[in-house]
Amino acid sequence: MTAPDRRRDTSEHPWRGIDLGVYEQHMSDARVGQLQQLHHITGEQLAAYPSRTIGVLGVAGGNGLDLINPETTDAVYGYDINADYLDACEALYHDTLGDRLHLIETSIDRSVRIEPVGLLIANLIVEYVGAEEFAAFAAANAGSIGVLSCVIQRNDAAGFVSSTDYASSFDALASVSSDIDPEALDSAMSDAGFAALGRCEYPLPNGKTLIRQDFRPTIVVARL
Ligand SMILES: C[S@@+](CC[C@H](N)C(=O)[O-])C[C@H]1O[C@@H](n2cnc3c(N)ncnc32)[C@H](O)[C@@H]1O
């Protein structure tokens, strides 16, 4: 089957210029260990908030989608700015998830409206959207979100991009990335009408820490 052509926007964004293989080799390098840890965290997110409808913002190549049980899931929505990543996701997961899998090329901001989901996962994307814009996106979609579970990274002594043979491939991301302060994210999400459910920290081999923060809309306006 020919993959659908999702490319609808020719304007350049640095994430569109990063090859998925390079990204995954960098993230899974033993010194980085982020792909493996994110896979583990996705398993925890799915177990903590069992949902028949699941959304993933910044789905990339679908790290962790293998942990979704098709028997107990009606729909999975993956959003990403890079259409090539979505094609890879489709190729990898169409067999297991079938027509439940919906992949959408979009740039996440407050103008985007998502399909209603019980669980929305946003792992390592807030850094590229910005805490305020991400909270505005969440506020605009509050009626479509059961729980929003995010992972951000704290860089501590390490640089934003970890040191590997591939690190220079990510230089262009500096123009769109920023460090996210977990307290500032809590505060922006509170202003957006979301209550914090909890926070977990996951140390990485290179001195960075992944921080998971979960939120629930305080006013439920739709049944999911
Ligand atoms: C660091 S990767 C994280 C991938 C995956 N969530 C994981 O944890 O393994 C960031 C992903 O978000 C996507 N992305 C970055 N900015 C975006 C935006 N504004 N809108 C949609 N996707 C974006 C990138 O293309 C990339 O796939």
The ligand as a MOL file (V3000), in Angstrom:
LIG
                    3D

  0  0  0     0  0            999 V3000
M  V30 BEGIN CTAB
M  V30 COUNTS 27 29 0 0 0
M  V30 BEGIN ATOM
M  V30 1 C 12.5840 14.8020 21.1850 0
M  V30 2 S 11.4330 14.1350 20.0420 0 CHG=1
M  V30 3 C 10.4300 13.1390 21.1430 0
M  V30 4 C 9.8520 11.9420 20.4440 0
M  V30 5 C 8.9980 10.9950 21.2730 0
M  V30 6 N 7.9070 11.6820 21.9360 0
M  V30 7 C 9.8150 10.2780 22.2700 0
M  V30 8 O 9.6590 10.6360 23.4230 0
M  V30 9 O 10.5860 9.3780 21.9300 0 CHG=-1
M  V30 10 C 10.3840 15.4980 19.6600 0
M  V30 11 C 9.3280 15.1620 18.6220 0
M  V30 12 O 8.3870 16.2250 18.5670 0
M  V30 13 C 8.2130 16.6470 17.2270 0
M  V30 14 N 7.9310 18.0860 17.2860 0
M  V30 15 C 8.7600 19.0710 17.6990 0
M  V30 16 N 8.1280 20.2550 17.6880 0
M  V30 17 C 6.8610 20.0170 17.2750 0
M  V30 18 C 5.7100 20.8410 17.0800 0
M  V30 19 N 5.7280 22.1590 17.3140 0
M  V30 20 N 4.5710 20.2510 16.6500 0
M  V30 21 C 4.5190 18.9170 16.4140 0
M  V30 22 N 5.5820 18.0820 16.5880 0
M  V30 23 C 6.7360 18.6280 17.0150 0
M  V30 24 C 9.5120 16.3190 16.5080 0
M  V30 25 O 9.3420 16.1900 15.1180 0
M  V30 26 C 9.8950 15.0060 17.1970 0
M  V30 27 O 9.2830 13.9200 16.5740 0
M  V30 END ATOM
M  V30 BEGIN BOND
M  V30 1 1 1 2
M  V30 2 1 2 3
M  V30 3 1 2 10
M  V30 4 1 3 4
M  V30 5 1 4 5
M  V30 6 1 5 6
M  V30 7 1 5 7
M  V30 8 2 7 8
M  V30 9 1 7 9
M  V30 10 1 10 11
M  V30 11 1 11 12
M  V30 12 1 11 26
M  V30 13 1 12 13
M  V30 14 1 13 14
M  V30 15 1 13 24
M  V30 16 1 14 15
M  V30 17 1 14 23
M  V30 18 2 15 16
M  V30 19 1 16 17
M  V30 20 1 17 18
M  V30 21 2 17 23
M  V30 22 1 18 19
M  V30 23 2 18 20
M  V30 24 1 20 21
M  V30 25 2 21 22
M  V30 26 1 22 23
M  V30 27 1 24 25
M  V30 28 1 24 26
M  V30 29 1 26 27
M  V30 END BOND
M  V30 END CTAB
M  END
